[in-house]
Amino acid sequence: MTDASLSFHPLSFLPDRKGAGVVVGRKDSESFAVLDTDDAALLERMVGGMPPDRAAAWYESEFGLSVDMADFLATLDELGFLRHSGEPADDLGPPRLVWLGQALFSRPAFAVLGVAVVVWLLAIRADPGIVPNPRQVFFTNSLLLVQLLVLFGQLPWIGLHEACHVLAGRRLGLRSQLGVGVRMYFLVFETRMNGLLTVPHQKRYLPILAGLLMDTFAISSLGLIAFALRNPDGSEPLIGRIALAMAFPILVRFAYQFLLFLQTDIYFVVATATGTYDLHAAAQALIRNQVWKLLGRSDKLIDEDQWTARDLRAARRYAPGYLVGASVMIAIGVLVIVPILRHIGHLAVIALNSSPLHVRFWDTLLFIALNLIQFAMLGFVAIRQRLLSRRTARQPRP
């Protein structure tokens, strides 16, 4: 124990909305903890400058209990709450682009979104041909160009989706960041919503749903572009076909948000609405424990006491969400992937049966080669990660 004051990173103290404790978190990172009210009060005293020995004495006189201060400080250090000498000073100023987030998620901006969606629905009623469907992906007979559009034409829309998460967080003063991660062996954009749990829960919904709002606007706008450019005879010019070809994959990604087991945006809406902190892991533990109980393997059971009672109650209701996600995945496969693969196979057979002097023959060969390279890289990354994980598991732990 020490009689000197400790230095802390900027922390926020947010009482749980149902009185189950206090959420303490760093404003500049994703580190947080749910503390009992008395432990949070003890931490607040030390953050305010009270040395640990005096804080321990105050805690004992206030609550009639002794505290293992060494263990408490070790936990705070593990969470990254303590600031050690030599660490750079914390930037307490407002994050950049707050003004852009405020403008993008203002009432006029929401009015523009609403008008776009309503006009798009009216346009669909006038011309059902602009309803997103799998065949719109084939804006040209070139399979290579179709794949390049699907691979690279979606990057700006994915970036905008994640950028809206960032800006909605910046609007609240959070230091949200846009980064790159790996999910299911694929490189993806991802948003680090630093400090989201330090704001009241009712303010968290907009940063979580901001990307889906952007997707809705993109689908509506691209559909309206195709509708506006359609020729009097009902045919679609190239730009209109490209717009529809980009809109359909956005709609598919929108549907993927209901795959809750991937911890998508919809998952975080559910977690926020239920007031839980680790709903995904709690649900996984309950499902696995049920499986191990059925198999009679009590030695494999996971200790459920590491989650709050509320997390466990919500997890029991949330577990069927895994089945919903599986149902959505099957529906996407049947209604989207299978028709696209069937059409690709049909076009590929026609092209490969044509003369080698025809451009479509070589276009299809390049398309096949590009896909084989992708699958080879995917297999290489999967095998490499498997070997690395096994090598790490064999290494002795210190």
Summary of the structure (lengths in Angstrom):
residues: 398
radius of gyration: 26.5
end to end distance: 26.4
largest distance: 90.9
contacts: 1132
relative contact order: 0.09
helix: 65%
strand: 8%
